[in-house]
Amino acid sequence: MFNFEHTSEHKAASLEGLSPELQIQIMRQCDSFSDLHSLLRASPHLYQVFRHQKELILSHQVYKPFHPDIIDDAWILAKAAQIPQPPQEHRAWEFLNTPRHENALTKNQMPARMILPLSKLAATIQWFIQDYKTHSISYLAHFATPLDLQQDEKLLYSDLSGVEFGRIQRAFCRFETFRFLFMDSKNEETRVACSAYAYQYLEVYCPDEVEEIACIRDYMIRRLWGVFDSLEIDAFNEPLDGPMRQLGRAFDGRYDWFTSPMKLLHLSFMEYMLSLGLPFLQEVFQSDGLKRAELVISNSISRRHYITEALSNRQFDDDPHGVLLDFDGGLYDEKEGEFWGDSLDVVSQGLLWANRNKFPKDRARPQLKGLRDWGYIFWDKWRLEASGVLDKE
């Protein structure tokens, strides 16, 4: 009979005979934290090597869920997550006035205290990427009949490309970094002071990258509207003394959370909830019933000056990339006359199509709201072609 235990011991012994440099590289190449954990359990010797090079090995592992072109954004997110909450004015100022390339220095060896938080955030962002795709593509598919779009459903619903994944992941990283810098403080003076720096945070990004963040903001609000509507339906299907109705009545001394005066404030409640971060929002979206009602109603605080205001108050010069040409609604090489292809380094085909080759001057134009609902700026050219929208003006 084949001796699995003997084979496992033989492999561990073979690894232990390698140089420490090679052992470190092998541990860095494990596909997951789980695989690394299994390897260390199998070899006490490797565990001792790991202990001495823990940060170097884990730093490599923690970046694996991220697109290679946004490792800097992942590192900056990890640094922002270390800022004590709620953020103070001087903390935001200090972070914003550190050049982006300096914020990303030494990212190849992350301090141990930053690894676990970033690993958890990576898992949360991964959940949101799939949720975003599901809701946004479904929204786009609904346009097929009213707009008479000829859609290739197999391509439309196919897996994300590397570029699409990178764009969406980049936007969620920056959305969450914004939260760590400007999380809504209960202190009015601190809140106002920090909000003044929120514009400066967005200044470092090109307008198309800011539009990506605006798409994430709109997706979050759209999802929260769905949550709020479902709570209202559940509450009014309860008896008057039901637990959800009691929560609503206990919310405010004058008004029930479910009544019309409070409904006028729901959007400002959502704005505050955006500042509570992706883990909180994921918990809201994944919960239901009374648990969801408790999460939402207990965090219903009226705020209007968070990310929406920052997205709406800056102007930009036309065509900052210097590569937009008035040719068939696409991004082309001026000499060759060919589409460059989808890349994180160039403006997306969706944005060019939406603006007919004229780059948007402002950050968050209301007329783009409908386009943001289906994530027009994130999708590759082939998916937009499969949707049929590129055939429409």
N, C-alpha and C positions, 0 to 999 in steps of 0.2 A: 504493500500500500504506500501511496505517495506521502511523504512526511512534510506537511505544510509548515509545521513548527520549525523543523530543521532548516527548511529553505529560507524562512523569514530570518532565522538567526544568522544563516550564512550571508544573506544580503546585508544585514546590519553590520556584520563583521567586515564585509568588503568595504562598506562606506567608511567605517572607522579607520581603515588603513589608508584613506586618502589624506592629502594635505588639508589643513584647516581652510585654506583659501578655496579649494574645490568643495569642501563640505558647506561652506557659506553659500557658494553659488548654487549648489543643489537645493539648499533650504530656501533660497530666494526664488527658485523656480517652481516651488510647489504651487499647485493650481489654486489652493484655497487655504484658509487658516485651519480648516479641519484636517486637510492632508498634512500640513506642517505639524499639527498637534499629534497625529498618528505616528509620524516619523520620529518625533522627539520621545514619544512613549516607548518606541521600539529600541531606542538606543540612548542609554544614559550618557555615553561619551558625546554624542551629537548635542545632547541637552546642555552639556557643559560648554561646548563651543557656542551654542545659541545664547547662553546667559551672558557671555562676554561680548557678543555682537548683536544683541537683541534689537537695538534700534535700527541698525543697518538692514537686518533681515526683514523685520516687520514693516519698515518704511516701504520696501519694495512690494510687499504683499498688499498693503493698504491702498496702493495706487491702482492695483489691477482692475477694479471695477470701472475705472475712469478711462475715457477716451484718451489716447496718447497726446493729442493736441491740447488738452485742457488740464494737464497736470498742474500747471501754474495756478489755475483757478481752484483746483482741489486744495493745493497748499495754502492759498490765501484764505479759503473757507476754513481750513483747519486753524489758521492763526486767528481769524476773526472769532471763532468759537471759543477761544481762550479769554476773550474780553469779559470781565465781570459784568453780570447783568443786574439791573438795567444799565445800559451804557451811560457813561458820563461824557460831557462835552469834550474834555481834554483828551479822553481815550479816542473818540471818533476823529478829532483833529489830528492827533498823533498818527493814527493809522492811515488817514487819507493823505497826509503829507509825507508819507514814506513812499518813494517811487515804487511802482508796481514790480519792477525787476528786483528791487531789494526785498520786497515782501515775499518774493518767491525764492530767495537765496537759501541754500542749505536744505532744499526740499528733499534731496536724496537721502538724508538721514534725519528723520523726524524724531523729535523728543518723544519719549514713551508716553507722556501725559496727553499727547495730541493724537495718538494712534487710535485708541479705542473710540473716542468721540467721532473721529472722521470715518472710521469703519461703520459705525452706526448710521451716520449721515449718508454714507454711500448706499447702504441698504435701503434707507428711506427714499432717497432720490431714485433708486432703481424701481421701487414700487410706483413712484409718481410718473416715471417715464412711460411705463406700460399703461397706467391709468390715463395719462394724457393722450397717448396714441389711440386707445380704445374710444374715448369720448370725442376726440377731435375728428378722427376719420369717420366715425358714425355720423357726426354732424355734417361732414362734407358729403357723405353718401345720400343724405336726405335731400340734397339739392338736385339729385338726378332727374326726378319727375318734374318739379316746378320749373326748372331751368332747361329742361330737355337736354341734359348732358349725356353723352355717350360714354359710359364708364366701363372699364375693365375691372370688375370686382376682385378677381384673383390677384391682380397687381396692386390694386388700391389697398387691400387688406394684408398684403404681404409683410414680412418682417421688416423692421427698420434697417436701413443701410447704416454703415459706419458713420457717414456724414450726418444723417438725420439724428442718429443716437447722440453724436457729439454736440450738435446744435442744441438739442433739448436738454441734455445734461449740463451743458455750459450755462444755459439760461436758469436752470434750477439752482446751480451752484451760486450764481450771482444774486439770484432772488434771496437765497438763504443767507448769503454774506451780508446783504443789505439789512436783513433782520437782526443779525448779531451786532451791527454797528448802530442801528437806529430803532431798536425795539422800543415800543411805546412805553414810556415811563409814566408812573402815576403822578410824578412830580411835574407840574405844568412848566416850570422854568427850564428844567432839564430837557423836557420833551421838545419844547420850542427851539432851544439852542441846538439840539441834535438834528432837528429837522432842517435847520439852515444848512447843515453840512451834507444833507441827503443829495442835493443837487450836485455837489462837488464829486460825490461818489460816482454818479452817472457820467460825469464829464470825461472820464478816461476812456469811455467806450464809443465806438462809432455808432451812428444812428441806427443802423440795421441791428446791431447787438442790443441796443436799448429797446428796439421794437421786439426783440425776442423776450426780454424781461416783461414788457407790456403784455405779450401774449400769455405768459404764465400768470400774470396778475389777473387777466380777464378769465382765464380758465378757472382759477381759484374762486373768483366771485361767482361764476356760472355754477360751479359745483356747490358752493355754499347756498345759493338761491334754491337749488334742488333740495338741500338738507332742510332749509327753513320751511319750504313748502311742504315737505313730507312731515315735519313736526306739526305743522298746522292741521294737516289732514288727520294725523293720529290723534291730536288733542280733541278735535271736534267729533271724533268717533268714540270718544270716551264719555262716561257719565260726567256730570258737572263736578262731582267730588272725586274724579279720577286723579291718579298721581301726577299726570302731566299737566292737567288743568290747575292742580294745586301749586305746582312749580311756577306756572305762569302768573298766578295771582300773587305769589310771594315775591315776585321779581322786583316790584316797585310799589311804593306806598300808595300811589295814585292810580296807576294803570296796570292792567294785566298785559303780560308779554305778547299775548295773542290778539290784542285789540288793535283797532286802527291807529290810534295815536302812536303806539309803539312800532307798528309796521312801517311808519314813516322814518323810523330810525334804524331799520334793519340793515341798510347798506352801510351806515356808519359803524354798526356792530361788526359787520364783516371786515371792514377796514382794520379795526382793532385786532380781530382774529388773525389777519394776515401777519401781524407783527409777533404773534406767538410762535410762529415757525412751523416748519414742515412736519415734525413729529406730532405736534398738537393737531394739525389739520388732517394728517393721516388717521389719527385716532378718531376724529370726528367722522370722517368719511367711512371708516370701517365699522363703526359702532351703529347701533340702532336702538329703537325703543326709548325706554326711560334713561338709559345710560347716555345716549346721544343728546337727549333733551337736557340732562344735567350739565353736560359739557358745554353746550351752546348757551343755555340761559345763564349759567353762572359766569360766563365770559362775555356777556353782552354789555360792553362798555362803549359809549358813543365816542368815536374819534373820526376826524375827517382829514387829518394832516399826516398821512403816512406815505406809502409808496405811490399812491395815485397822484398826489400833489407833486411829488418829485418828478414823476414821469411826464407831467403836463406843463412844466414851466421852463423849458429851455429850447432855444433855437440853435440850428446848426447850418453850416455852409452846405451848399449843394455838392454832391458827388465827392465826398472826402477821399474815396479810394482812387479817384481819377481814372476809372476804367469803364464807365458807363457809356455805351454808344447807342445811338438811335437806330437799331437794326433788329427788326423782328422780335422785339421784346425780350432780348436775351443778353447774356454777358459774353462778349466775343473778343478774341485777340485781334487787335487793329490790323496787323499785317496779314494774318492768315485767314481772317474772316470766319473762324470756326468757334463753336461754343467751347468754352474752357472746361466745362464739366463741373459737377458739384464738388465743393470743397469748403472746409471751414474758413479758409483764408479769403474767400470772395463772397460778394453779395449773392444772396439766394435768388434763384429764378422766380420764386413766388413774389418776392418784393419788387423785382424789376417789372414783372407782369402787372402787378397791382398799381405801380406808379408810372407805367408806360415809359420806362427808362428815365424817368425824372426822380431823382432821389428826394425823399421827404425831408423837409426842412425842420419840422418840429417833431418832438419825441412821441407824442401819443395823440394822434389826430382822431377825433370822434368818428370821422367817416370810415376809418379802418376797423371800427369795432366789429362789424360783421365778418371781415376777413380774419380777424384774430380768433373768432370762435372756432374756425377749423384749422388754425395753426398754419396759415398760408406761408409764413416765412421759414418754416422748418423743413418743408418737404423737398425732396430731390425732384429734378426735372421729370424723370420717368414716372414718378407717382402723380405729379400734377397732370401729366399727359394722360395717365390712366383715369384720372378723375374727370377729365373733359373740360376743366375750367379754362385751360389755355386757349381753347377755341372760342371763348367768350370775351367780349370787351369788358 
